[in-house]
Amino acid sequence: MKRSVSSWVLMGVLLVSGAALAQEEGATYSRGQGWSVLSGQTLGSGTAVTGQVGWPGLSLGLLHGATPRFDIGGKLTFNYGHEGIITSVVPGLKLQGWLRLMLLQTSRVNVGLTFAPGPFFYFYERYTEVGLTLPIALTVGIPVGSALMLNVGLDIPFYVVFGTGGGVVVPVLLGGGLEYFLDRNLAVSFNVRMGPSVGSYSGFFEDRTRARFTLEALLGIAYKF
């Protein structure tokens, strides 16, 4: 009888322990809101509208979760800083595709790639500069509880300027940011990247090859339908 009681007690302890562990793991994996527009995590499903403002400009975006690991969309950007170079204040317009691929997701971290190709135009007094941007970014996201997603990343917003005096510029930008989820569908964010832009574009480089300090510091908002 004592052995029977002991067996039932042991079984009960194991069941309770197993339930508690499962609950803990479930809570860990449910950190965040299941979607993101800045980290390595994708939307997963649905569609999000986004907006960002700061330096070097203002952007509006539309993003759709095509698969659990892949998002596709587009961006329209009005800049007042030439590709983030802090000494080059000039109005511009960018039209970009927006592709996001999640490479890895665990309970504690996610990793993703972003590619956003498209043409740009900068409007100087006597001419219009035309170019093509081919930016790629690697981002690591770190969920903190259910309301906060941190990120760190390396961005290489490579671009080419066409015509006389044009050339190739390779910015190498490092930084971080955060998304704070006000609810399941609405997030506010801050993202910053900085580093040198190295290239041979004589339109704003005095020498054939020179590095210029580049900054992107943007406040944002995203709403998922």
C-alpha positions in Angstrom: 0.0 0.0 0.0 2.8 2.4 0.9 4.6 1.5 -2.3 1.3 2.2 -4.3 0.9 5.6 -2.6 4.5 6.5 -3.2 4.2 5.6 -6.8 1.1 7.8 -7.2 2.8 10.7 -5.5 5.9 10.3 -7.7 3.7 10.2 -10.8 1.9 13.3 -9.7 5.1 15.2 -9.0 6.4 14.2 -12.5 3.2 15.3 -14.2 3.2 18.7 -12.4 6.8 19.2 -13.2 6.3 18.4 -16.8 3.3 20.7 -17.1 5.3 23.5 -15.4 8.2 23.0 -17.8 5.9 23.0 -20.8 4.3 26.2 -19.7 7.7 27.8 -19.2 8.8 26.8 -22.6 5.6 28.0 -24.2 6.1 31.4 -22.4 9.6 31.6 -23.7 8.7 30.9 -27.3 5.8 33.4 -27.1 8.1 36.3 -26.3 7.4 39.2 -28.6 4.3 39.5 -30.7 5.2 37.0 -33.4 6.1 39.6 -36.0 8.6 42.4 -36.6 9.6 44.8 -39.3 13.1 45.7 -38.0 14.6 42.5 -36.6 15.4 39.2 -38.3 11.8 38.0 -37.6 9.3 38.4 -40.5 5.6 39.2 -40.4 4.7 35.5 -40.8 1.3 36.4 -42.3 -0.8 39.4 -42.9 0.2 42.9 -44.1 1.8 45.8 -42.4 2.0 49.5 -43.2 5.1 51.3 -41.9 6.4 54.8 -41.5 9.8 56.2 -40.4 11.0 59.8 -39.9 14.4 61.3 -38.9 17.7 61.5 -40.7 18.1 61.3 -43.6 14.4 61.5 -44.4 10.8 60.2 -44.4 9.7 56.8 -45.7 6.4 55.0 -46.1 6.3 51.2 -46.7 3.9 48.3 -47.3 5.0 44.8 -46.4 3.2 41.5 -46.9 4.0 38.2 -45.2 4.2 35.9 -48.2 5.4 32.8 -46.2 6.3 32.3 -42.6 9.9 33.1 -43.4 9.6 35.6 -46.3 8.1 39.1 -46.6 7.7 41.1 -49.8 6.8 44.8 -50.3 7.9 48.2 -51.2 9.1 51.6 -49.9 8.7 55.2 -50.9 11.3 57.6 -49.4 11.7 61.4 -49.4 15.2 62.3 -48.3 16.8 65.6 -47.4 20.2 64.0 -46.7 22.1 62.3 -49.6 22.0 58.6 -48.7 22.6 59.5 -45.0 25.9 61.5 -45.5 25.6 64.2 -42.8 27.5 66.8 -44.8 25.3 66.5 -47.9 21.9 68.1 -47.5 19.9 67.8 -50.8 16.3 66.7 -51.5 15.8 63.3 -53.0 13.3 60.5 -53.9 13.8 56.7 -53.7 11.5 53.9 -54.9 12.5 50.5 -53.5 11.3 46.9 -53.4 11.5 45.4 -50.0 12.4 41.7 -49.4 13.0 40.1 -46.0 14.1 36.5 -45.4 14.3 35.0 -41.9 17.4 32.7 -41.7 17.0 31.5 -38.1 14.6 31.7 -35.2 14.9 30.4 -31.7 13.3 31.3 -28.4 16.0 33.9 -27.7 17.2 35.2 -31.0 16.3 35.6 -34.7 18.5 36.3 -37.7 17.4 37.8 -41.1 18.5 39.3 -44.4 16.9 42.3 -46.0 17.3 43.5 -49.6 15.7 46.7 -50.9 16.8 47.5 -54.5 15.5 50.5 -56.5 16.3 53.8 -58.3 16.9 57.1 -56.6 16.9 60.8 -57.7 18.6 63.7 -56.0 17.6 67.2 -57.1 20.5 69.7 -57.2 20.1 73.3 -58.4 21.4 72.6 -61.9 20.9 68.9 -62.5 19.2 65.8 -61.2 21.3 62.9 -60.0 20.1 59.4 -61.0 21.3 56.2 -59.3 20.5 52.7 -58.2 20.6 51.5 -54.7 21.2 47.8 -53.9 21.2 47.7 -50.0 21.6 44.5 -48.1 21.4 44.1 -44.3 22.0 41.3 -41.8 20.0 41.8 -38.6 19.9 39.9 -35.3 16.7 40.3 -33.2 16.5 39.7 -29.5 13.0 39.5 -28.0 12.7 40.9 -24.4 9.4 39.8 -22.9 6.2 40.2 -24.9 6.5 43.9 -25.6 10.0 44.6 -26.7 12.2 43.5 -29.6 15.8 44.6 -29.7 18.0 44.4 -32.8 21.6 44.8 -33.8 22.8 44.8 -37.4 25.2 45.3 -40.2 23.9 47.3 -43.2 25.7 47.7 -46.6 23.5 50.1 -48.6 25.6 49.8 -51.7 24.7 52.2 -54.5 25.7 53.4 -58.0 25.4 56.9 -59.4 25.0 57.1 -63.2 26.4 59.7 -65.6 29.4 62.0 -65.7 31.1 62.2 -62.3 29.2 59.1 -61.1 30.6 56.0 -59.5 30.2 53.3 -56.9 29.8 53.9 -53.1 29.9 51.3 -50.4 28.6 52.4 -47.0 29.3 50.0 -44.1 26.9 50.8 -41.2 26.6 49.2 -37.8 24.0 49.9 -35.1 21.0 48.8 -33.2 17.4 49.6 -32.5 14.2 48.5 -30.8 10.5 47.9 -31.4 8.0 48.4 -28.6 4.6 46.7 -29.1 1.7 48.8 -27.8 -0.5 45.9 -28.6 -0.6 42.8 -30.9 -1.0 45.0 -34.1 0.8 48.2 -33.3 4.5 48.9 -32.7 6.7 52.0 -32.4 10.4 51.9 -33.0 13.8 53.6 -33.0 16.6 52.4 -35.3 20.1 53.8 -35.7 23.0 52.8 -38.0 26.3 54.7 -38.6 29.6 54.3 -40.3 31.7 55.3 -43.3 30.6 55.6 -47.0 33.6 54.7 -49.1 33.6 55.3 -52.9 34.9 57.0 -56.0 31.8 59.1 -56.7 33.1 62.6 -57.5 29.7 64.2 -57.2 30.3 64.7 -53.4 33.8 63.3 -52.9 36.5 65.9 -53.4 39.0 63.1 -54.1 38.6 60.0 -56.2 38.4 57.8 -53.1 37.3 59.0 -49.7 35.2 58.0 -46.7 32.3 60.2 -45.4 30.5 59.7 -42.1 27.0 58.4 -42.7 24.1 58.2 -40.2 20.6 56.8 -40.2 18.5 57.6 -37.1 14.8 57.0 -37.5 11.7 56.9 -35.4 9.0 54.6 -36.8 5.6 53.1 -36.5 4.1 49.9 -37.9 0.6 48.6 -38.0 -0.2 45.0 -38.9 -3.5 44.0 -40.3 
